[in-house]
Amino acid sequence: MKVVAVNRKAKHDYMVLDTYEAGIVLCGGEVKSLRQGNVSMSDAYGEVINSEVFIFNLHISAYKHTTVGKSDPKRKRKLLLNKREIKKVFGLVHQRGNTLIPLKMYFNDRGFAKITLGACRRKRIYDKKEKILKREIERKVAQVKRAAR
């Protein structure tokens, strides 16, 4: 498994309720561009439209050496999920405050481009501060333990 991109900011800004693995429909030189790592997932989000899942604002730069017409780098792309997963995602996303965020993009063992989606809820500011405070306390405790040895 070759990881192409990870959305680090997603875990900081959102609480991940559930994760899904989906295939992604790509065209032309987008696959070659992905293999080079030319992708940005920072503003991307997913939506369920007419019982199909699409991802918006996923920026895949055009492949440099292509001779065919270049496509829009931020076009909407269809995600490949089975019907049961789409229904589950639809139920989670349409609850108030939930959204579908891409967490990781990679190539599996068979060479197919896959994307890990998370049904997420935005963290509040006090949740973020609490997490930072907890991390600092753990760091100080570890420091004291090392000094005591």
BAPA-965840 format. One line per field, with one value per residue (C-alpha): residue number from 1; residue in three letters; x, y, z. Coordinates in Angstrom, 2 decimals. Layout:
% residues N
pos: [NUM  ...]
code: [ALA  ...]
c1: [X  ...]
c2: [Y  ...]
c3: [Z  ...]
END
This chain:
% residues 149
pos: [1  2  3  4  5  6  7  8  9  10  11  12  13  14  15  16  17  18  19  20  21  22  23  24  25  26  27  28  29  30  31  32  33  34  35  36  37  38  39  40  41  42  43  44  45  46  47  48  49  50  51  52  53  54  55  56  57  58  59  60  61  62  63  64  65  66  67  68  69  70  71  72  73  74  75  76  77  78  79  80  81  82  83  84  85  86  87  88  89  90  91  92  93  94  95  96  97  98  99  100  101  102  103  104  105  106  107  108  109  110  111  112  113  114  115  116  117  118  119  120  121  122  123  124  125  126  127  128  129  130  131  132  133  134  135  136  137  138  139  140  141  142  143  144  145  146  147  148  149]
code: [MET  LYS  VAL  VAL  ALA  VAL  ASN  ARG  LYS  ALA  LYS  HIS  ASP  TYR  MET  VAL  LEU  ASP  THR  TYR  GLU  ALA  GLY  ILE  VAL  LEU  CYS  GLY  GLY  GLU  VAL  LYS  SER  LEU  ARG  GLN  GLY  ASN  VAL  SER  MET  SER  ASP  ALA  TYR  GLY  GLU  VAL  ILE  ASN  SER  GLU  VAL  PHE  ILE  PHE  ASN  LEU  HIS  ILE  SER  ALA  TYR  LYS  HIS  THR  THR  VAL  GLY  LYS  SER  ASP  PRO  LYS  ARG  LYS  ARG  LYS  LEU  LEU  LEU  ASN  LYS  ARG  GLU  ILE  LYS  LYS  VAL  PHE  GLY  LEU  VAL  HIS  GLN  ARG  GLY  ASN  THR  LEU  ILE  PRO  LEU  LYS  MET  TYR  PHE  ASN  ASP  ARG  GLY  PHE  ALA  LYS  ILE  THR  LEU  GLY  ALA  CYS  ARG  ARG  LYS  ARG  ILE  TYR  ASP  LYS  LYS  GLU  LYS  ILE  LEU  LYS  ARG  GLU  ILE  GLU  ARG  LYS  VAL  ALA  GLN  VAL  LYS  ARG  ALA  ALA  ARG]
c1: [0.00  1.50  0.09  -0.24  -1.70  -2.92  -5.28  -3.58  -5.74  -8.90  -8.00  -7.26  -10.44  -12.93  -13.98  -14.13  -17.34  -16.94  -14.55  -15.17  -12.86  -13.92  -12.57  -12.36  -13.18  -10.24  -9.60  -6.57  -3.35  -4.87  -3.61  -0.05  -0.30  -1.47  1.46  3.74  1.90  0.35  -2.81  -4.20  -7.02  -7.15  -10.53  -12.11  -15.47  -17.95  -21.68  -24.38  -26.31  -29.01  -27.73  -24.18  -21.25  -19.11  -16.04  -15.62  -12.55  -10.05  -7.21  -5.29  -2.79  -2.55  0.10  2.97  3.61  0.04  -0.91  -4.68  -6.82  -6.35  -9.31  -10.30  -8.10  -10.96  -13.80  -16.23  -15.23  -17.46  -16.62  -17.27  -19.11  -21.63  -25.31  -25.33  -22.39  -24.00  -27.17  -25.14  -23.13  -26.32  -27.82  -24.72  -24.06  -27.63  -27.59  -27.00  -23.33  -21.86  -19.84  -17.87  -14.12  -11.31  -8.68  -6.17  -5.55  -3.48  -2.92  -3.83  -1.91  -3.68  -2.76  -6.21  -6.55  -8.49  -9.62  -10.49  -13.47  -14.54  -18.03  -16.97  -18.29  -16.43  -14.62  -15.40  -12.62  -12.77  -12.30  -9.11  -7.80  -8.60  -6.66  -3.63  -3.72  -3.91  -0.92  1.13  0.29  1.37  4.60  5.38  4.63  6.98  9.64  9.35  9.56  12.75  14.28  13.44  15.41]
c2: [0.00  3.32  6.35  9.35  11.98  12.31  15.01  15.81  18.83  16.69  14.82  18.14  19.93  17.03  14.07  11.02  9.06  6.35  5.58  4.15  2.97  3.96  3.71  6.90  7.46  9.17  10.10  10.53  11.63  11.98  8.54  9.35  12.69  10.90  8.50  11.56  12.88  15.96  16.06  18.42  17.32  20.37  21.78  18.58  17.27  14.63  14.71  12.17  13.22  10.96  7.91  8.45  9.79  12.56  14.36  18.08  20.38  17.52  19.19  16.79  18.74  17.99  15.52  17.44  15.09  14.57  15.27  14.89  17.84  18.62  18.33  20.70  19.94  20.57  18.83  16.64  12.99  10.00  7.65  3.94  2.52  -0.29  0.48  -0.48  1.83  4.69  4.39  4.38  7.43  9.23  8.66  9.92  12.93  14.23  14.47  18.03  18.99  15.96  16.04  13.67  14.41  12.58  11.35  9.45  8.65  5.67  2.94  -0.57  -3.78  -4.21  -0.67  0.92  4.43  4.36  7.07  6.74  8.90  9.85  10.81  13.66  16.24  19.53  19.91  22.85  25.18  23.92  20.34  21.37  23.24  20.28  17.94  20.27  20.59  16.80  16.35  18.90  17.16  13.78  15.32  16.81  13.52  11.68  14.33  13.92  10.14  10.42  12.83  10.50  7.62]
c3: [0.00  -1.13  0.71  -1.60  0.74  4.33  5.56  8.88  9.57  9.50  12.71  14.40  13.32  13.31  15.46  13.21  13.87  11.22  8.35  4.88  2.11  -1.40  -4.90  -6.92  -10.59  -12.30  -15.92  -18.13  -16.52  -13.04  -12.03  -13.10  -11.33  -8.17  -8.35  -8.31  -5.23  -6.87  -4.75  -2.11  0.20  2.46  1.35  0.06  1.25  0.17  -0.55  -1.37  -4.49  -6.00  -4.09  -5.40  -3.41  -4.90  -3.61  -4.25  -4.16  -4.29  -6.18  -8.43  -10.52  -14.23  -15.35  -16.99  -19.91  -21.10  -24.70  -24.28  -23.14  -19.47  -17.12  -14.32  -11.27  -8.80  -10.65  -8.72  -8.72  -8.15  -5.29  -5.56  -2.54  -2.37  -1.82  1.87  2.62  0.67  2.76  5.97  4.84  3.80  7.25  9.07  6.85  6.95  10.73  11.86  12.14  10.33  7.14  4.94  4.92  3.06  5.51  3.38  -0.28  -1.37  -3.94  -2.76  -3.51  -6.87  -7.97  -7.60  -6.19  -2.93  -0.55  3.14  4.07  7.54  8.68  10.95  13.35  13.82  17.14  19.36  20.46  24.05  22.79  21.02  24.07  26.30  24.02  23.97  27.78  28.17  25.85  27.85  31.14  29.72  28.46  31.91  33.66  31.30  31.92  35.70  35.40  33.33  35.84  38.75  37.23]
END
